[in-house]
Amino acid sequence: APLFAPGEGSKVRVNVRELTDQMWSSKNFLANVRSDDGKYLAASCSYRGSNISSQEVEDEMAQIQQKLSEDFVSWIPSNLQSSIINVQPLDDIAMSGTFVANTTAIKGVFQRISAQFAKMYKRGGFLHWYKGEGMDDMEFQEADKNVRDLIIEYQDKQDCEVDLENLDEEESDEDESENEEESSSEEEEEDEF
């Protein structure tokens, strides 16, 4: 971001808020992914420009975390990072941004690839090129299985929930049982002497 037509850079004036909005807009993603279809596992926003305030960036990141809190998985703490590069990106634009995220919505892309591959494999389309180079049918089947496993893994990550209250209770129960074991072993040692 910012996205604009070639030669229009001198006419584009953006601030950190507009840049952030463009980075988080799914119409600017480089894959056909709707962020509503999944949850973010982690995200990173890098801002590049000579006059970017770190306070402004931190405020925008706090707003994004608050606004999109339901769109992030709850079991990864601090899954939104930001950075500032104090170098102007190009002569005709003052600032730019790069957004990199790992979202479970990418499973939709893998599902489309898997479905298209299944159709092509069933018809035998283009297989002769690969078989001529030494590949066999097992390699195709293994690749398809790996993609399907990846889809399942992303779905599992999206559905995963952590119950922090029960987790804290379990940890305190474990601590109590460890303390009891330690005290009983100390008593046994005292009895020996």
C-alpha positions in Angstrom: 0.0 0.0 0.0 -0.7 2.6 -1.2 -2.1 1.2 -4.4 -2.4 3.6 -7.3 -1.9 3.7 -11.1 1.6 4.1 -12.5 2.6 7.8 -12.6 0.0 8.8 -10.1 2.3 8.6 -7.1 2.9 12.3 -6.8 -0.9 12.9 -6.5 -1.4 10.3 -3.8 -1.2 11.6 -0.2 -1.8 9.1 2.5 -1.5 9.1 6.3 -0.9 6.1 8.6 -4.6 5.5 9.1 -5.4 5.4 5.4 -2.3 3.2 4.8 -3.4 0.8 7.6 -7.0 0.6 6.1 -5.6 -0.2 2.7 -3.3 -2.9 4.1 -6.1 -4.6 6.0 -8.6 -4.4 3.1 -9.2 -7.8 1.6 -9.6 -6.3 -1.9 -5.8 -5.5 -1.7 -4.7 -9.0 -0.8 -2.5 -10.8 -3.3 -4.7 -14.0 -3.0 -8.4 -14.4 -3.6 -9.1 -14.7 0.2 -11.9 -13.2 2.2 -10.7 -12.5 5.7 -14.2 -13.2 7.0 -13.8 -16.9 6.0 -11.1 -17.5 8.6 -9.1 -16.2 11.5 -5.7 -14.5 11.6 -3.0 -16.6 13.2 -0.4 -13.8 13.0 0.0 -10.5 11.2 2.8 -8.0 10.6 2.5 -4.4 9.3 5.6 -2.7 8.1 5.5 1.1 7.5 8.1 2.8 5.4 8.6 6.5 5.3 10.8 9.3 6.8 8.1 11.1 8.8 6.1 8.2 10.4 5.3 8.6 14.1 5.7 5.5 16.2 2.9 6.6 18.4 0.6 6.9 15.4 1.5 3.4 14.3 0.9 2.0 17.9 -2.5 3.7 18.1 -3.5 2.2 14.7 -2.4 -1.3 15.8 -4.3 -0.9 19.0 -7.4 0.1 17.1 -7.0 -2.9 14.7 -6.6 -5.3 17.6 -9.7 -3.9 19.2 -11.8 -3.8 16.1 -10.8 -7.2 14.7 -10.3 -9.0 18.0 -12.8 -11.7 17.0 -10.9 -12.2 13.7 -7.7 -13.4 15.6 -7.3 -16.7 17.2 -7.4 -16.4 21.0 -4.6 -18.9 21.7 -1.7 -17.0 20.3 -0.7 -13.9 22.4 0.9 -10.9 20.7 0.0 -12.1 17.2 0.1 -8.6 15.7 3.4 -6.9 15.1 4.4 -3.6 13.5 7.7 -2.1 12.4 8.8 1.3 11.0 11.5 1.8 8.4 12.7 5.4 8.4 13.6 5.5 4.7 11.4 7.1 2.1 10.2 4.3 -0.3 10.3 6.2 -3.6 10.9 9.7 -4.8 7.3 10.4 -5.5 5.6 8.9 -2.5 6.1 9.8 1.2 5.2 6.5 2.8 4.2 3.0 2.0 3.2 -0.2 3.9 3.5 -3.9 3.7 1.1 -6.3 5.3 2.0 -10.0 5.8 -0.5 -12.3 7.5 -1.1 -16.0 8.1 -4.8 -16.6 8.1 -6.8 -19.7 8.1 -8.9 -18.3 5.2 -6.1 -19.4 2.9 -7.5 -22.9 3.2 -10.1 -21.7 0.5 -7.3 -21.3 -2.0 -6.0 -24.7 -1.2 -9.5 -26.2 -1.5 -9.8 -24.7 -5.0 -6.4 -26.0 -6.0 -7.2 -29.5 -4.7 -10.6 -29.5 -6.5 -9.0 -28.4 -9.8 -6.2 -30.9 -9.4 -8.7 -33.7 -8.8 -10.5 -32.8 -12.1 -7.3 -32.6 -14.1 -5.9 -35.8 -12.6 -9.1 -37.7 -13.2 -9.0 -36.7 -16.9 -5.3 -37.3 -17.1 -4.7 -33.8 -18.3 -1.0 -32.7 -18.7 0.2 -35.9 -16.9 2.3 -37.0 -19.8 4.6 -34.0 -19.4 5.3 -34.9 -15.8 5.6 -38.6 -16.4 8.0 -37.9 -19.2 10.2 -36.2 -16.7 10.2 -39.2 -14.4 7.3 -38.6 -12.0 5.0 -41.5 -11.2 1.3 -41.6 -10.1 2.2 -42.0 -6.4 3.9 -38.6 -6.3 0.7 -36.9 -7.6 -1.4 -38.7 -5.0 1.0 -37.8 -2.3 1.0 -34.1 -3.3 -2.8 -34.1 -3.3 -2.9 -35.8 0.1 -0.4 -33.1 1.5 -2.7 -30.3 0.2 -5.7 -31.9 1.8 -3.8 -32.4 5.1 -2.9 -28.7 5.0 -6.6 -27.8 4.5 -7.5 -29.9 7.6 -4.7 -28.4 9.6 -5.8 -24.8 8.9 -9.4 -25.8 9.8 -8.2 -27.3 13.1 -6.3 -24.1 13.9 -9.4 -22.0 13.2 -11.6 -24.2 15.4 -9.1 -24.5 18.2 -10.2 -22.8 21.4 -8.3 -22.4 24.6 -10.3 -22.2 27.9 -8.0 -20.0 29.9 -10.0 -20.4 33.1 -9.8 -24.2 33.1 -6.2 -24.0 32.1 -5.4 -21.8 35.1 -7.3 -24.3 37.4 -5.5 -27.3 35.9 -2.1 -25.6 36.4 -2.9 -24.8 40.0 -4.1 -28.4 40.6 -0.8 -29.6 39.1 1.2 -27.3 41.3 -0.7 -28.5 44.4 -0.1 -32.1 43.5 3.6 -31.4 42.9 3.9 -29.7 46.3 2.1 -32.6 48.0 4.5 -35.1 46.3 7.5 -33.0 47.4 6.3 -32.7 51.0 5.6 -36.5 51.1 9.1 -37.3 49.7 10.6 -34.9 52.3 8.7 -36.7 55.1 9.9 -40.0 53.8 13.5 -38.8 53.9 13.1 -37.5 57.4 11.7 -40.9 58.5 14.8 -42.6 57.2 17.1 -40.6 59.4 
